[in-house]
Amino acid sequence: MDITIHTSFLPHDDPEASLAFYRDVLGFEVRSDFGTGTMRWITVGPVGQPGTSILLAPPAADPGITEEERGTITRMMAKGTYGWILLATRDLDGTFEKLQAGDAEVVQEPTRQPYGIRDCAFRDPAGNLVRIQEVG
Amino acid sequence: MCHPGWHRARIAAQHLSDLARLRRVRDRIDREYRRPLDVEALARGAGMPAGQLSREFRLAYGRSPYAYLTARRIEHATALLRRGGPDPAGVWAAVGCSSPGVFAARFTELVGMPPGAFRLRAAGPGAALAPRPAEHRTGPVRNREAPAAEPQLA
């Protein structure tokens, strides 16, 4: 079998703000952008890695989700307990400085974790936790 | 005249922005727990009275900001002790606690044994048996919320 992990998903509540974060601050390229208003599906990914993408999607757009569940999801996003993603870089300190200079919300400065890795963490504009770890 | 739907939407939007403000307080605790930090300082940073912050934080996250801060400090202390870090007598300062007595009491409460005993067990042949905070009933769980009997998001 030849399977790759192709696209993961993060919710947004303000597509322009999320786009600005992933495109302008993280430096991702925009691969597609469908929909209008808050109902936009935006595919972004790291330059030079066309096989891996993040789809920034409106939360709870599935018609099978009830109003109550939709409310729960948007509240969890706001309080920062819904979406999260783990990225990696060879240059953690450089990446951290660039994101901090881009005015991203810092959750954790570069730290050596007791379980061996070194990482930092930010919030994206929708409240998703973006953890970035250092790889050799 | 205001449409009742607009009023509801405005209240919902205000609630989401209040939750985002609480999230920033929690992120600040995650970022600064090693520094002297108390609920008054957190409340000042969030621009709300300490009592209101404690109440709303507990509603959103299932525990008070002070309990969350303490849990992060004790969690960090267990990691330091497990690594054979600073002497148990000095760990309280390394994790931002202002008093060794309060630290020892909270540690024992959350981990189930005093810091010195924990370090001995973490270093000894029974290291695998040393309790991890996450396994303890009231222990801190990184990136996960304390289970609230009745999640009160609204």
Interface residues (C-beta under 8 A of the other chain):
Chain A: G71 T72 T74 R75 M76 A78 K79 G80 T81 W84 E105 V106 V107 Q108 E109 P114 A121 R123 G127 L129
Chain B: A12 H15 L16 S17 L19 A20 L22 R23 R24 R26 D27 D30 R31 A60 Y61 A79 L80 R82 R83 N143 E145 L153 A154
